[in-house]
């Protein structure tokens, strides 16, 4: 599926383990983080401002 070809790129961009579940055009993405600082870094990479 097209989504799986981008899995490695997403993992590299976020700098952490990413699990991609894809089936029949639907799915989910699980992004691992290990502490508050790691989560903050991932959110910043995604362009999300934390409260």
Secondary structure as the mmCIF struct_conf table of DSSP 4:
data_model
#
loop_
_struct_conf.conf_type_id
_struct_conf.id
_struct_conf.beg_label_comp_id
_struct_conf.beg_label_asym_id
_struct_conf.beg_label_seq_id
_struct_conf.end_label_comp_id
_struct_conf.end_label_asym_id
_struct_conf.end_label_seq_id
HELX_RH_AL_P HELX_RH_AL_P1 UNK A 2 UNK A 5
TURN_TY1_P TURN_TY1_P1 UNK A 6 UNK A 6
HELX_RH_AL_P HELX_RH_AL_P2 UNK A 7 UNK A 14
TURN_TY1_P TURN_TY1_P2 UNK A 15 UNK A 15
BEND BEND1 UNK A 16 UNK A 16
STRN STRN1 UNK A 18 UNK A 23
TURN_TY1_P TURN_TY1_P3 UNK A 24 UNK A 25
STRN STRN2 UNK A 26 UNK A 31
BEND BEND2 UNK A 35 UNK A 35
HELX_RH_AL_P HELX_RH_AL_P3 UNK A 36 UNK A 46
TURN_TY1_P TURN_TY1_P4 UNK A 47 UNK A 47
HELX_LH_PP_P HELX_LH_PP_P1 UNK A 48 UNK A 50
#
